[in-house]
Amino acid sequence: MKWRFAIRYLTARKSHSVINVIASVSLLAVVVPVAAMVILLSVFNGFESLVRDLYKVVDADIEIRATEGRLSIDEQICREVGSGEGVEAYSFMVERQALLRYRDRYTTVLLRGVDENYNNVFNIRDYTSAGSADVWLGDIDRVMVGEGVAYDLGIYAIGVNDVEVISLGGASVGSLIPTSGMRGERMPLCGTFLIDSEHDSSMALTSLRAMSRLFDCEGRADVLLVKVGEGRSPQRVREALAESISQPTTITLREEKNESIYAIMRYEKWGVFFISLLVLVVASLSIIGTVIMLIVEKRDERLTLYSLGADHNFIRGVFIREGLLISGVGGIIGVVIGVAVVLVQQYYGIVKMPNGNFLIENYPVELQGVDLVVIVAAFMAVAAVVSMAATYTMIKRNS
């Protein structure tokens, strides 16, 4: 009954046109912040998904490291990991700081020595910008660098350049000029990759065989990288690996390794949400004016309802619902506009990234149902508080 009166009062013709203007402004004041909240949260979701995808190129689903020292590369650990439930692929890797030299230019990189299975764990081929991602070519060991590293070295062509890889694998800690520990080897440059500015300017790949010679680590690896099968739970795969591996190891998920980055992105996302919610609260104060004007407008109808036996609680309930109707209509319109803008950006890429050198061209967006539920619940809660404040202020208990 209260909802029927509220809908009737809201849609009925008003005696003063200013009430229609105030109601329209109140509606618009809800539409804009709600639409903005949907768009902003979707943008943050898009960037978070982009970051997660980028880390999939450099961090495996699961990393296994020896508790002390290095992992032994032998048939036993290969059998234990390869037969693990949910393991799609695995690869041994050695990771060291190294110096690259091309002609008269030098640069330091994080050098990864990988085996033949590396490309089965990471989709590095999808990020190869020039040349090949195969650092193994029969008995020839090759090197692959990020585009930023190639730029620092002054390399502008693939296939005609040999890069010297220099290590300090045998240097003593106290040596002032540790030339006795330096090992160098010239390798053909097989290709370049483009992931992001951080890794493009600091990372290079070569074969595990070459790393064994340069850093004297034959038969040992720093880390064992594991790719989890599609649809499998990384947590359950980790638990199974922990039971099957006989060597003392530490097993880490990619989410755990980068938890601080993901946490910061979540804090930023919900920080923006609460700022937008504050804007919505301020904008929703205009609903108070609309409800007050409607209460004044319907003074005669209120008296009629009182004479028919309605009490103050009934009248308050009618006008509280009227405020909820205004907010609800505005919120629904805002959600529809926000979802439409996000979908258009997602499928057509109308808004471009300002930096043409970024990995993607369009602003990333991702619509999540949880965000829509939170937004709807937030603006309805704001609408309820504002409507009750206006109604209880104007309708006195003894009026």
N, C-alpha and C positions, 0 to 999 in steps of 0.2 A: 504493500500500500504506500509506504513512504517513497519507494522508487518511482511509483506512478505519479505521485504529486511532484516529485523533483523533476521528472522528465517533462511533465506538463508545464511547470513554471518556467523551465529553461527554454522550451520551444514556443511558448505563447508570445504573442505580440506585446511588446513593451510600450508603455505610454510615453516614455522619454527615450529618444534615439541615443542619448549619451550612454545609456546602459548597454546597448548593443556594441557601441564603440569600446567600452571598457571590457566587455566580455570577449571581444575579438582580440584586444591587446593581451588579455590574460591567457587566451588560447595560444597566441603566438609566443608569449613568454615561456610557455611550457614546451612548445614544439622545438624551438631553436636549441636550448640546452640539451634536451633529450637526444636530438639528432646528432649534436656535437659529441655527446658521450659515446654513442654507438660508433661513430666514425673514429674517434680518438682511440678507443679501446681496440678496435679492429686493426688500426695502424700499429699499435704496440704488439698485438698478436702476430701481425705479419713480420715485424722486425725480429721478434723472438723466434719464430719459425725459421727465418732466414739465418739467424745466428746458429741455431741448432743444426741446420743443414750444412752450414759452412764447417762447423766443428766435426761433422761426420766425415769430412774429407781428410782431416788431420788427426782425429782422435777416434780410436776404435770403440765399438760397443763395450768391450771388456778388455782391460789391460792386466796382464799377469806378470809380476816381477818377483824376483827371488828375494826372500826376506833378508838374506845376507849374500853379498857378492853378486854373481851373475847367473843367469839360467844356463844350464847345460843343454846344448842342442843334441839330443839323442833320440833314438827310436822309441824309448819308453815314454817320454813326455809327449812325443808326437802321437803315439797310440792313445795315451790317456786323454789328450785334448781332442784329437780327431774323432774319437768315438763318443765324445760327450753329447748328451741329449741337447738338441737345439743349436749345436755349433754348425754353422754353414761353411765357414772357412777360417783359417788361422795363418799367421805369418810371424816369423822371427825378425827382430829389428835391433840394430845397434844405433844409438843416437849420441853424437859428439859435436863439440864445437870444432870448426875447421876453418882454414884460410884458403880462399880461392884466388888464383892469379891468372889474369889473361893479359898478355903483353906487359904493359907497365902499370896495370891497375890491380889493386887488391881489395878484397872485402871479406868480412867474416860471416859465416853462416852456421846455422844448426844443420849439420849433415846427418841424414838418415841413411843407414845401410840396410837395404831390404832384400828379401829373397824373392823367388819367382811367384810366390802366392800373394804378394803385396797388393797387386791389382785386383785380386779377388776379394780382399778385405775392404779396400777403398775404391771408390769410383773416380780415381785420379784421371782416367782417360777423358771423362766428361769435362774436366777442367784444364785439359791440355790446350794451350793457345797456339803452339807451333811445334812441329816435329813429332816425336814419338814419346810415349811414356815408358817404353821398355828400356830399362837400364842394363838389362842382360841381353847380349847378342852373341850367342855361342860362347866363345872364350874371351870375348871383348867386353870389358866393363866400361860403362858409359855414365855420364852424369846429367842430371836434369835439374834446372834451376827455376826459381820464380822469376817473373818478368822484371821485378824490381832489382833482383840480383843481376840479371842480364844487363839491365840499364846501368847499374853501378860499374860493371866491368867493361862497358862499352861494346857489348856483343849485339849485333843487329842482324845476324844471319845464322841459320842452323845448318849443321852438316859439314861446315868447312872450318870449324874452330875446335881447338883442343884447349881444355881448361886444366890448369895444374891445381891439384888438390893437395894441400899441405896440412900435416898434422903435427902435433907436439907430443905424440904418444909415449916417447921414451924419455922426455925431458925430466931432469931433477927439479924439485920444487925451488931450490935455492939458486939455480943458475941465473946469472944476469943476462947472458946471451945464450939461450938453450939450443944452439945449432946442432949439438950432438944428438938431441932427441927428435929433431925434425925429420919427418918422412914425407916425401912428395912423390906424386905420380900424375902423369899427364893422361887425361881421358878425353875422348870425344864428347862433345855436347850433343845429346840426342834430342832435347826439346825444352820447352818452357811451359810453365803452368800459371794460371791466373785464378787465385782463390779470393784473397783479400789483401789489402795493403800491408797488413802485419806479416803474413806468411810469405807473400810474394817477394818481400825485400829482406827476408832473413832465413829462408829454408832452401835446402837442396837435397836431391836424392841421388844415391849411387847404389851399387850392388853390395850385398852383404859380404861377398867374396873380396871386393876391394877394401872394404872396411876392416876385414880381418888382417889384411896386409898392412894397412896404414896404422892401425891402432893395436895390433898384436892381440887379437881376441878370437883366434881360431877356435871354433866349436862352442863359442859362448855368445849369448845375446843379452841385451839390457832388458828387453821386454818381449813378451809374446802377445800379439794382437789377435783378438778373436772377434769375428763377425757373427752376430746372432741371427738365426733364421727368421724369415718374415713371419709375424704373428706369434713369435715366441717371447716369453718374458725374460729380459736380461737378468732380473733378480733370481729367477729359478735356475737359469743356466749357470749363474755364478755359484749358486749353492751346490749344483751337481758337480761343477769343476772342482770346488773346494774339497769334495769327498773323493774325487778320482785321482787328483794330482798327488804324487808321492813326495815331490820336492817341497820344502818349506817355501811358500809363496804368499804374496799379497795380491788379492784380486780386487780391482777397482772398476766401477762402472763409469761410463762417460759422464753421466749426470752428476756423479759424486766428484769427479775431477774438476768439473766446471760449475759446481754448485754456486759459488760466489757470484759468477757472472749472471746466471739465471735468476738468482735471488735479487740482484740489483735491478734487473729488468722488471721483475714482478713488483718490486717496491715502486719503481718509477711509474708503472702502469696504474697501480691503485692510488698512487699519489695524485696523478692526473685525474683519476676518477673522483676522488674526494674534492679536488679543486672545482671540477665541473659540477659536482653535487652542491657545493656552496653557491655557485652561480645559479643553479636551479632553485635553491632555497630563496635567494634574494629575488629572483624573477617571479617566483610563485607568490610573493607577497601581494602581487597585483590581484590575485584571486580573492584576497580579503576585501578589496574594494568592490569587486563584482558581487560577492555574496552579500555585503552590506547593502549595496544598491538594490539587489533583488529583495532583501528583507524589507527595505523601505517601500519598494514598489508593491509588494504583496501585503501591505498592512491590512487592507480591507479583507482579503482572503483569509488572513490569519485570524481576524476577529470572527469570521464565519466559522472557521474550524474550531475555535474555542467554544462557540455557542453550540456546536454539534457534539461537544464532549472531548475534543482533543486536548491533551495536556502539553506542558512545556517540553517534555522529552520527545513527544511526537513531532512538534514543530521544529525543534532542534535537529532531529533526525532527518527531516525533509531537506533542510537547508545544508546540512553536512553532506548529504548525498548529492545535492546540487553542485557543491564545490568539487566533490569527487568526479562528477560527470564532466565538468569543465576540464579538470586535470586529466581525466582518463582519455577524453577525446584528443586533447593536445598531446598527451603522451603517446597514444597510438599513432597519430599522424607523424610525430617526431621519430618513432621507431621505424615506421614504414619508409620515411625519407632517408633516415640513416642507413637502413638495410639496402635500399635501392642504390644509394651512392656507393656503398662498399661493394656491392655486386657489380656495378658498372666498372669500378676501378679494377676489381679482381679479374674480370673477363675481357675488358677492353683497354685497360691501362691508360686512362685519360691523363692522369697527373704523372709527369715524368720526374725522375730523380734529377736534382740540379747538377750533379757531377757526372759528366759523360763517361768518366773512367771507372765508375763503379761497376760491380759485377752484374747488376740488374739495371734495366732501363726504367721500370715503373716503380712507384711507391708500393711496397708490399702491404697487403691487407689480408686479414683472415677473420671471418665471422665465426663467433663461438656462441652456442646457445646459452651457456652459463652466464655470459656477459649480459645477454638480453634479459634473462630472468632477474639478475641483480639490478639492472637499470629500471625495469618495470616495478619491482618491489620498492626501489628507492623513491621513485617519483610518486608512487601511490602513497607511501608513508608520509612524504612531505605534504602531499595534497590533503591527507586526512588531518594532519596537525594544523595546517593553515585553515582549513574549513572549520574545524572545531573551535579554533581561536576566534575566528570572526563570528561564528554563530553564538557562542557562549557570551561574547562581549555584547552583542546587540540584543539578544533575546533575554531579558531579565526574568528571573524566577517569578516576579510578581507583576510582570507586564500584562 
